[in-house]
Amino acid sequence: MANQQLLIVDDEPDMRWVLRGLFEEAGFVVAEAADGDEALRSIAGSIPDVVLSDMRMPRVPGIELLRAIQRQSPDLPVVLLSAVEDLKTAVEAIKEGAFDYQAKPFDPQRLLLTVQRAAEQHALRREVQQLRSSLPTHHLDFGPSPKAQLLRRNIELVAPQTTLAVLLGGESGTGKEVVARAIHALSPLAAGPFVAVDCGALPEPLLESHLFGHQKGAFTGADRARPGLFQMADGGTLFLDELGNLPLALQAKLLRALQERVVIPVGGSEPVPFRARLLCATNADLNGAVRASRFRIDLYHRIAEFVVALPSLRERPEDIVHFARSFLAEANREMGRHVTGCSPDAERWLQKQPWPGNLRELRNVVRRAVLCCSAHELDLCDFEPGSVAQGPVLPAGEDSDRSLAERVREATDALEAQILQQTLAECDGNKAAAARALRIDYTTLHRKLKRHGLLA
């Protein structure tokens, strides 16, 4: 997954510097503009994923910039910052179409989470548009093996049945979110939003308010009412990944919401109806969790009316070379490389590997090999353990115009991605165990996995 693009608009260089540091650390590619006019010129040349703008600027203030962006790129989310916490201005900004309005001094984590959600929703809208345009002429590609063809038939079978609760099961890296997006794109709800949430990615105290929304004053920092993901997915699909991580108390509330088709925001009492299809996924043994009293049996039967099992890559070795070629072509496009294919020895080696990280691991290995390859095709030396132990080093001719800092940053990023991938594989895809092994918190691990494109 490519890094998300953020445009920061502020007439104060020090504030731009602070914001750049915050978002670059989170993996964003950051551009800057000193005023609204410069921002509009930048957007005309290249549309970012999110615009983060100050309200008070010379010539074109933030609210005018928002209106201009709404006319020029109505799907582009804009988050506004103001040194004055003015309720009237905040209401006006939201009515004009701002994704959010926050006051300075801002809460870094809250602002980061808001911008990340805005970027994700923008990316989802673009993916829906791409799927709509591609599905009429492109067949769903899950590989040529019999198991892959069975998976494709199951997807086509359940997609039109929007009242059917579908549970996707499979190891980490088998493509559960890809399947969920395919079900949504083939369903009558394809014109609606597709909203995905990793139930293990958010701290437990925040998860309920993200799912169901909250009222103003519901907890410290809840300065205004906010809709939850159920409401944001209204008329479309809500995808709950890693459902096995839901705490029991929240499982009970989810069951009630599904049965009554309403949610009650945190701090509220009035039920809010929703019309969203729910798709769930897990890489855990939910039957075992039910037996161990860690997962409610009534919720399991409510979400698993139809179970789609995603086979591991080692169960369908005939798909390995097929996907390796697909990932190679993708890497060529994104990296500007011209690797023509894999040698017969390399393809045989690929088919013999166990691939504990499944398609995600295969994709990363192929991309790393394409990056390091100095010949016209990938050979054994590009894949075998130890062949890239020094890190990804580009051919000298392609690095001649890049600084030492840029080369070191790229090599460091590649090494971090390799360590994360190996640790996740050693922990059988269990992110909580991987976080403990790396001695970092779960949220940091999830952010790094997302930045390196290691999330399914």
Secondary structure as UniProt FT lines:
FT   STRAND          5..9
FT   HELIX           13..25
FT   TURN            26..27
FT   STRAND          29..33
FT   HELIX           36..45
FT   STRAND          50..54
FT   HELIX           62..72
FT   TURN            74..75
FT   STRAND          78..82
FT   HELIX           87..96
FT   STRAND          100..103
FT   HELIX           108..134
FT   TURN            135..137
FT   HELIX           146..158
FT   TURN            159..160
FT   TURN            162..163
FT   STRAND          166..169
FT   TURN            172..173
FT   HELIX           176..185
FT   TURN            188..191
FT   STRAND          194..198
FT   TURN            199..201
FT   HELIX           204..212
FT   TURN            216..217
FT   TURN            220..221
FT   HELIX           229..232
FT   TURN            233..235
FT   STRAND          237..241
FT   HELIX           243..245
FT   HELIX           248..260
FT   STRAND          262..263
FT   STRAND          272..273
FT   STRAND          277..282
FT   HELIX           286..291
FT   TURN            292..293
FT   HELIX           297..303
FT   STRAND          306..309
FT   HELIX           313..315
FT   HELIX           317..319
FT   HELIX           320..335
FT   HELIX           344..352
FT   TURN            356..357
FT   HELIX           358..372
FT   HELIX           380..383
FT   TURN            385..390
FT   HELIX           396..399
FT   TURN            400..401
FT   HELIX           404..426
FT   TURN            427..429
FT   HELIX           431..438
FT   HELIX           442..451
FT   TURN            452..453
//
